[in-house]
């Protein structure tokens, strides 16, 4: 019986080469990395643009108070999705490991467990959050002038939360199986629908009633539902490896080793998002001390940095998926080369983007501030001090992607905590008596430098390999594991 027939019997989709579709353990590393990461990068860009366009619709069609209301509500939602994101990353890694080991049934089991867990959490959180929306807004000290609008928006977001959660989980599971194009197509559909439905549901047209600010939330929910339905339809139409049929549908009931793995690894990864978010809130408070112009300059800079970080997010996710599959396949010699190529590629892309931002900072910042804004000189200075530090952050993220694939999530969490709090904030409070407001800007590169140094040291130690094993696979043989690149 040939390889293709064996693969079909195990439920694997194959290419003409005999390798299963989505196999990231074969072929030139750079080409595989780019082919896999570029769709993720485009998805991130589209998602960010979608958020910006939706904000424009809300601000223009309803007013500034509605825009402020969505900002307050989105703080709550980001905290909730951070936890889901952690479980999604754990599912991606686990699916990748089993997919690399050609254990497709185990990959489906993990995929089902991750989806089942997050849907239960989303439904529970959605109901409780919808009922407790008003107390949550009070906890955030939401101004009374926007509370009614924020409440209407947040309640719809809560009750429709399972759509967004399911979309995130299915997309991340597919990436673990080496498919980053299907989530991209789903994102294109989601963004297109969201942009079109926002003005329609906010203002209403013909038989469609005007929902006001709640219409924006409804639009996002409908668009997310359409996107996830496209992914699910593609999975079954193309008979992709992660499809669940018949008795396999019981995998959606999370239990056993897969649930323990998703929870055990997902919680620390979700905690990283929460720690980053909390540190960001603290930095906003420190910047606000420097006055209105500094706050405006910082806000405009954040918009540019959102795009600057995208290559690192995409490449680190690609590296994690490639390493996870190599680990499952027992191809440990490929891990160091994947990491090395990932770091070099990310450094080139991020450095080139950072250079463009610094060189053309005035016209770029003018998009948000206006050319004659008194905040413009401050914003240009911030770019010179901070922007280059994102190259260091990219190195840390790629190394983290490799270690995450081996199940090492606690030490990276500790390193992130040290770099954001004792390092970044510690530097600020030590330096501000001497250099004043400059301390808040220089705290960024100091924190990034500490994070990159500690992450590199931990990577070189090789200790992150010790606990890497598959419940249904084989442990990493330390004597054959390649030394860090």
C-alpha positions as CSV (number, residue, x, y, z in Angstrom):
1,X,0.0,0.0,0.0
2,X,1.5,3.3,-1.0
3,X,2.1,6.4,1.2
4,X,-0.8,8.3,-0.2
5,X,-3.2,5.4,0.5
6,X,-2.0,5.1,4.0
7,X,-2.4,8.8,4.5
8,X,-6.0,8.7,3.2
9,X,-6.8,5.8,5.5
10,X,-5.6,7.9,8.5
11,X,-7.7,10.9,7.3
12,X,-4.8,13.0,5.9
13,X,-5.0,15.2,2.8
14,X,-1.9,14.8,0.7
15,X,-0.1,16.8,-1.9
16,X,1.2,15.2,-5.1
17,X,4.6,14.7,-3.3
18,X,3.0,12.2,-0.9
19,X,3.4,14.6,2.1
20,X,0.3,15.6,3.9
21,X,-1.2,18.9,3.0
22,X,0.1,21.5,5.5
23,X,3.4,19.6,6.2
24,X,5.9,22.2,7.4
25,X,8.7,19.7,8.1
26,X,9.8,19.5,4.5
27,X,11.3,21.8,1.9
28,X,13.4,25.0,2.0
29,X,13.0,26.6,5.4
30,X,12.9,30.3,4.2
31,X,10.4,29.6,1.5
32,X,8.2,27.5,3.9
33,X,8.4,30.2,6.5
34,X,7.4,33.0,4.1
35,X,4.6,31.1,2.5
36,X,3.2,30.3,5.9
37,X,3.8,33.7,7.6
38,X,2.7,36.1,4.9
39,X,-1.0,35.1,5.0
40,X,-0.9,35.6,8.8
41,X,0.7,39.0,8.3
42,X,-2.0,40.0,5.9
43,X,-4.6,38.8,8.3
44,X,-3.2,40.9,11.1
45,X,-3.1,44.0,8.8
46,X,-6.6,43.5,7.7
47,X,-7.8,43.0,11.3
48,X,-6.1,46.2,12.4
49,X,-7.4,48.2,9.5
50,X,-10.9,46.8,10.2
51,X,-10.7,48.1,13.8
52,X,-9.7,51.5,12.5
53,X,-12.4,51.7,9.9
54,X,-15.1,50.6,12.4
55,X,-13.9,53.4,14.7
56,X,-14.3,55.9,11.9
57,X,-17.8,54.7,11.2
58,X,-18.8,54.9,14.9
59,X,-17.2,58.3,15.4
60,X,-18.6,59.8,12.2
61,X,-22.1,58.4,12.3
62,X,-22.8,58.6,16.0
63,X,-20.2,60.9,17.6
64,X,-17.2,61.1,19.9
65,X,-19.2,59.9,22.9
66,X,-19.9,56.6,21.1
67,X,-16.3,56.2,20.1
68,X,-15.3,56.7,23.7
69,X,-17.9,54.1,24.7
70,X,-16.5,51.5,22.4
71,X,-13.0,52.1,23.7
72,X,-14.2,51.5,27.3
73,X,-16.1,48.3,26.3
74,X,-13.1,47.0,24.2
75,X,-10.9,47.1,27.3
76,X,-13.1,44.5,28.9
77,X,-13.2,42.4,25.8
78,X,-9.5,42.5,25.3
79,X,-9.0,41.0,28.7
80,X,-11.4,38.2,27.9
81,X,-9.9,37.4,24.5
82,X,-6.4,37.3,26.0
83,X,-7.3,34.2,27.9
84,X,-8.9,32.6,24.8
85,X,-5.8,33.5,22.8
86,X,-3.6,31.6,25.2
87,X,-5.7,28.5,24.9
88,X,-5.7,29.0,21.1
89,X,-1.9,29.1,21.0
90,X,-1.7,26.0,23.2
91,X,-4.1,24.2,20.8
92,X,-2.0,25.4,17.8
93,X,1.2,23.9,19.3
94,X,-0.4,20.6,20.3
95,X,-2.1,20.2,16.9
96,X,1.3,21.0,15.2
97,X,3.1,18.4,17.3
98,X,0.6,15.6,16.5
99,X,0.3,16.7,12.9
100,X,4.1,16.5,12.5
101,X,4.0,13.0,14.1
102,X,1.4,12.0,11.5
103,X,-1.0,11.2,14.3
104,X,-4.0,12.9,12.7
105,X,-6.6,11.4,15.1
106,X,-4.7,12.9,18.0
107,X,-4.5,16.2,16.2
108,X,-8.3,16.1,15.7
109,X,-8.8,15.2,19.4
110,X,-6.7,18.2,20.5
111,X,-8.5,20.5,18.0
112,X,-11.9,19.4,19.3
113,X,-10.8,19.8,22.9
114,X,-9.6,23.3,22.4
115,X,-12.7,24.4,20.5
116,X,-15.0,22.7,23.0
117,X,-13.2,24.4,26.0
118,X,-13.3,27.8,24.5
119,X,-16.9,27.6,23.4
120,X,-18.0,26.6,26.9
121,X,-15.9,29.5,28.4
122,X,-17.2,31.9,25.8
123,X,-20.9,31.0,26.4
124,X,-20.5,31.1,30.1
125,X,-18.6,34.4,30.0
126,X,-21.0,35.8,27.5
127,X,-24.1,35.2,29.7
128,X,-22.4,36.4,32.9
129,X,-20.8,39.3,31.2
130,X,-24.0,40.4,29.6
131,X,-25.7,40.4,33.0
132,X,-22.8,42.1,34.8
133,X,-22.0,44.6,32.1
134,X,-23.1,47.6,34.1
135,X,-21.0,46.7,37.2
136,X,-18.0,46.1,34.9
137,X,-18.3,49.6,33.4
138,X,-18.6,51.1,36.9
139,X,-15.4,49.2,37.9
140,X,-13.6,50.9,34.9
141,X,-14.9,54.3,36.1
142,X,-16.7,54.8,32.8
143,X,-17.9,58.4,32.6
144,X,-21.7,58.7,33.1
145,X,-22.1,60.6,29.8
146,X,-21.1,57.5,27.8
147,X,-22.3,54.7,30.1
148,X,-25.6,54.0,28.3
149,X,-23.9,53.7,24.9
150,X,-21.0,51.6,26.3
151,X,-23.6,49.3,28.0
152,X,-25.5,48.7,24.8
153,X,-22.3,48.0,22.9
154,X,-20.8,45.7,25.6
155,X,-23.9,43.6,26.1
156,X,-24.2,42.8,22.4
157,X,-20.5,41.9,22.3
158,X,-20.8,39.6,25.3
159,X,-23.8,37.7,24.0
160,X,-22.2,37.2,20.6
161,X,-18.8,36.4,22.0
162,X,-18.9,32.7,21.0
163,X,-18.8,33.7,17.3
164,X,-15.5,35.6,17.7
165,X,-14.1,32.9,19.9
166,X,-14.9,30.1,17.5
167,X,-13.4,32.0,14.6
168,X,-10.2,32.5,16.6
169,X,-9.9,28.9,17.7
170,X,-10.7,27.4,14.3
171,X,-8.2,29.7,12.6
172,X,-5.4,28.9,15.1
173,X,-6.1,25.2,14.9
174,X,-5.8,25.3,11.1
175,X,-2.4,27.1,11.4
176,X,-1.2,24.3,13.7
177,X,-2.0,21.9,10.8
178,X,0.0,24.1,8.4
179,X,-2.9,26.0,6.8
180,X,-2.6,29.8,7.1
181,X,-4.5,30.6,3.8
182,X,-8.0,29.4,4.8
183,X,-8.0,31.8,7.9
184,X,-6.8,34.6,5.6
185,X,-9.7,34.1,3.2
186,X,-12.1,34.0,6.2
187,X,-10.5,37.3,7.5
188,X,-11.0,38.9,4.1
189,X,-14.7,38.0,4.2
190,X,-15.1,39.1,7.8
191,X,-13.5,42.5,7.2
192,X,-15.5,43.1,4.0
193,X,-18.8,42.3,5.7
194,X,-17.9,44.2,8.9
195,X,-17.1,47.4,6.9
196,X,-20.3,47.2,4.9
197,X,-22.6,46.2,7.7
198,X,-21.4,48.8,10.2
199,X,-23.0,51.9,8.6
200,X,-26.1,49.8,7.6
201,X,-26.8,48.6,11.1
202,X,-25.8,51.8,12.8
203,X,-28.1,54.1,10.7
204,X,-30.5,51.6,9.2
205,X,-31.8,51.5,5.7
206,X,-35.2,50.5,4.3
207,X,-36.5,47.5,6.3
208,X,-33.3,47.4,8.3
209,X,-33.8,49.3,11.6
210,X,-31.2,51.6,13.1
211,X,-29.5,50.0,16.1
212,X,-27.1,52.8,16.9
213,X,-23.9,51.8,18.6
214,X,-25.3,48.3,19.2
215,X,-25.4,48.0,15.4
216,X,-21.6,48.1,15.3
217,X,-21.4,45.2,17.7
218,X,-24.0,43.3,15.7
219,X,-22.1,43.9,12.5
220,X,-18.9,42.5,14.0
221,X,-20.7,39.4,15.3
222,X,-22.4,38.7,11.9
223,X,-19.1,39.1,10.1
224,X,-17.3,36.8,12.5
225,X,-20.0,34.2,12.1
226,X,-19.7,34.4,8.3
227,X,-15.9,34.0,8.6
228,X,-16.0,31.0,10.8
229,X,-18.6,29.3,8.6
230,X,-16.4,29.8,5.6
231,X,-13.5,28.1,7.4
232,X,-15.7,25.2,8.5
233,X,-17.2,24.8,5.0
234,X,-13.7,24.8,3.6
235,X,-12.5,22.2,6.1
236,X,-15.3,19.8,5.0
237,X,-15.3,20.7,1.3
238,X,-11.6,20.0,1.0
239,X,-11.6,17.2,3.5
240,X,-8.8,18.9,5.5
241,X,-7.0,16.9,8.2
242,X,-8.8,18.5,11.1
243,X,-12.4,17.8,10.0
244,X,-14.5,15.9,12.6
245,X,-17.0,13.3,11.6
246,X,-19.2,10.8,13.2
247,X,-17.7,9.5,16.5
248,X,-15.0,12.1,16.2
249,X,-17.5,14.8,17.2
250,X,-17.2,13.6,20.8
251,X,-13.7,15.2,20.8
252,X,-15.6,18.5,21.2
253,X,-16.2,17.5,24.8
254,X,-12.9,18.5,26.4
255,X,-11.4,15.9,28.7
256,X,-8.2,14.0,29.5
257,X,-4.6,14.9,28.6
258,X,-5.6,17.3,25.8
259,X,-7.6,19.4,28.2
260,X,-4.8,19.4,30.8
261,X,-2.3,20.5,28.1
262,X,-4.5,23.3,26.7
263,X,-5.2,24.6,30.2
264,X,-1.7,24.1,31.6
265,X,0.0,25.8,28.6
266,X,-2.7,28.1,27.7
267,X,-3.1,29.9,31.0
268,X,0.6,31.1,31.1
269,X,0.3,32.3,27.5
270,X,-2.9,34.1,28.2
271,X,-1.3,35.6,31.3
272,X,1.4,37.1,29.1
273,X,-1.2,39.0,27.1
274,X,-2.8,40.2,30.4
275,X,0.6,41.3,31.8
276,X,1.4,43.2,28.5
277,X,-2.0,44.9,28.6
278,X,-1.6,45.9,32.3
279,X,1.9,47.3,31.5
280,X,0.5,49.2,28.6
281,X,-2.2,50.8,30.8
282,X,0.5,51.8,33.3
283,X,2.6,53.4,30.5
284,X,-0.4,55.4,29.4
285,X,-0.7,56.8,32.9
286,X,3.0,57.7,33.0
287,X,2.7,59.4,29.6
288,X,-0.3,61.4,30.7
289,X,1.8,63.0,33.4
290,X,3.8,64.7,30.7
291,X,0.8,66.6,29.4
292,X,-1.8,66.6,26.6
293,X,0.8,67.0,23.8
294,X,2.8,64.0,25.0
295,X,-0.4,61.9,25.3
296,X,-1.4,62.8,21.7
297,X,2.1,62.1,20.4
298,X,2.2,58.7,22.2
299,X,-1.3,57.8,20.9
300,X,-0.1,58.5,17.3
301,X,3.1,56.5,17.9
302,X,1.1,53.5,19.1
303,X,-0.8,53.5,15.8
304,X,2.4,53.1,13.9
305,X,3.8,50.6,16.3
306,X,0.8,48.4,15.9
307,X,1.9,47.8,12.3
308,X,5.6,47.6,13.2
309,X,5.0,44.6,15.4
310,X,3.0,42.6,12.8
311,X,6.0,40.9,11.1
312,X,7.2,39.6,14.5
313,X,3.8,38.3,15.4
314,X,3.4,36.5,12.1
315,X,6.9,35.1,11.9
316,X,7.0,34.0,15.6
317,X,3.7,32.2,15.0
318,X,5.0,30.5,11.9
319,X,8.2,29.5,13.7
320,X,6.2,28.0,16.5
321,X,4.0,26.0,14.1
322,X,7.1,24.8,12.1
323,X,9.0,23.8,15.2
324,X,6.0,22.0,16.7
325,X,5.6,19.9,13.6
326,X,9.3,19.2,13.5
327,X,9.2,18.1,17.1
328,X,6.3,15.8,16.4
329,X,8.1,14.3,13.4
330,X,11.3,13.8,15.5
331,X,13.2,16.1,13.2
332,X,15.1,18.0,16.0
333,X,17.9,19.0,13.7
334,X,15.6,21.3,11.8
335,X,14.6,23.3,14.9
336,X,17.8,25.4,15.2
337,X,17.8,26.3,11.5
338,X,14.1,27.3,11.6
339,X,14.8,29.5,14.6
340,X,17.9,31.1,13.0
341,X,16.1,31.8,9.7
342,X,13.1,33.1,11.6
343,X,15.2,35.6,13.6
344,X,17.1,36.8,10.5
345,X,13.9,37.2,8.4
346,X,12.1,39.0,11.2
347,X,15.1,41.3,11.9
348,X,15.3,42.3,8.3
349,X,11.6,43.0,7.9
350,X,11.2,44.8,11.2
351,X,14.4,46.8,10.8
352,X,13.3,47.9,7.3
353,X,9.9,48.9,8.5
354,X,11.3,50.7,11.5
355,X,13.7,52.6,9.2
356,X,10.8,53.7,6.9
357,X,8.8,54.9,9.9
358,X,11.7,56.9,11.2
359,X,12.6,58.4,7.8
360,X,9.0,59.3,7.0
361,X,7.8,59.9,10.5
362,X,6.4,63.4,9.8
363,X,3.9,62.5,7.0
364,X,3.0,59.3,8.8
365,X,2.3,61.0,12.2
366,X,0.5,63.8,10.4
367,X,-2.2,61.3,9.5
368,X,-3.2,61.2,13.1
369,X,-1.9,64.6,14.5
370,X,-2.0,67.0,11.6
371,X,1.2,68.6,10.2
372,X,1.0,71.7,12.5
373,X,0.2,69.9,15.7
374,X,2.3,71.0,18.7
375,X,2.6,67.3,19.5
376,X,4.5,66.6,16.3
377,X,8.0,67.3,17.6
378,X,7.4,65.1,20.6
379,X,6.1,62.3,18.4
380,X,9.1,62.5,16.1
381,X,11.4,62.3,19.1
382,X,9.6,59.3,20.4
383,X,10.2,57.5,17.1
384,X,13.9,58.1,17.3
385,X,14.2,56.8,20.8
386,X,11.7,53.9,20.8
387,X,11.1,52.5,17.3
388,X,14.4,50.6,16.9
389,X,13.7,48.6,20.1
390,X,11.1,46.7,18.3
391,X,13.8,44.8,16.5
392,X,15.0,43.5,19.8
393,X,11.4,42.6,20.7
394,X,11.1,40.7,17.5
395,X,14.2,38.5,18.4
396,X,12.5,37.7,21.7
397,X,9.2,36.8,20.0
398,X,10.8,34.4,17.6
399,X,12.8,32.7,20.3
400,X,9.7,32.5,22.3
401,X,7.9,30.9,19.4
402,X,10.4,28.1,19.3
403,X,10.3,27.5,23.1
404,X,6.5,27.7,23.1
405,X,6.5,24.8,20.6
406,X,8.4,22.7,23.1
407,X,5.9,23.6,25.9
408,X,8.2,26.1,27.7
409,X,5.7,28.8,28.7
410,X,6.4,29.6,32.4
411,X,9.9,30.9,32.1
412,X,9.0,33.2,29.2
413,X,6.1,34.5,31.3
414,X,8.6,35.3,34.1
415,X,11.0,37.0,31.7
416,X,8.2,39.1,30.3
417,X,7.1,40.1,33.8
418,X,10.7,41.1,34.7
419,X,11.3,43.1,31.5
420,X,8.0,45.0,31.8
421,X,8.0,45.8,35.5
422,X,11.3,45.7,37.4
423,X,13.2,46.6,34.2
424,X,11.0,49.1,32.3
425,X,9.1,50.6,35.2
426,X,12.1,50.4,37.5
427,X,14.3,52.3,35.0
428,X,11.6,54.9,34.7
429,X,11.3,55.6,38.5
430,X,15.1,55.6,38.9
431,X,15.7,57.9,35.9
432,X,12.9,60.4,36.0
433,X,14.5,62.5,38.8
434,X,17.6,62.9,36.5
435,X,16.2,63.1,33.0
436,X,12.6,64.0,33.6
437,X,10.0,63.0,31.0
438,X,12.7,61.4,28.8
439,X,12.6,58.5,31.2
440,X,9.3,57.3,29.9
441,X,10.6,57.0,26.3
442,X,13.9,55.4,27.2
443,X,12.1,52.9,29.4
444,X,11.0,51.1,26.2
445,X,14.4,50.2,24.8
446,X,15.7,49.3,28.3
447,X,12.8,46.9,28.9
448,X,13.2,45.4,25.4
449,X,17.0,45.0,25.9
450,X,16.5,43.1,29.2
451,X,13.8,40.9,27.7
452,X,15.9,40.0,24.6
453,X,19.0,39.3,26.8
454,X,17.1,37.1,29.3
455,X,15.3,35.2,26.5
456,X,18.5,34.6,24.6
457,X,20.2,33.3,27.7
458,X,17.4,30.9,28.5
459,X,17.4,29.8,24.8
460,X,21.1,29.1,24.9
461,X,20.7,27.1,28.1
462,X,18.6,24.5,26.3
463,X,16.5,23.9,29.5
464,X,13.4,24.6,27.6
465,X,13.8,21.2,25.8
466,X,13.6,19.1,28.9
467,X,9.8,18.7,29.3
468,X,9.0,18.5,25.6
469,X,7.0,15.3,24.9
470,X,3.9,14.0,23.3
471,X,1.4,12.0,25.4
472,X,1.0,9.8,22.4
473,X,4.4,10.4,20.9
474,X,8.0,10.3,21.9
475,X,10.1,12.5,24.2
476,X,12.8,14.8,22.9
477,X,16.1,12.8,23.0
478,X,18.5,15.3,24.6
479,X,21.6,13.7,23.0
480,X,20.3,14.3,19.5
481,X,18.6,17.7,20.0
482,X,20.5,20.3,18.1
483,X,22.3,23.0,20.0
484,X,20.7,26.4,19.8
485,X,21.5,28.4,16.7
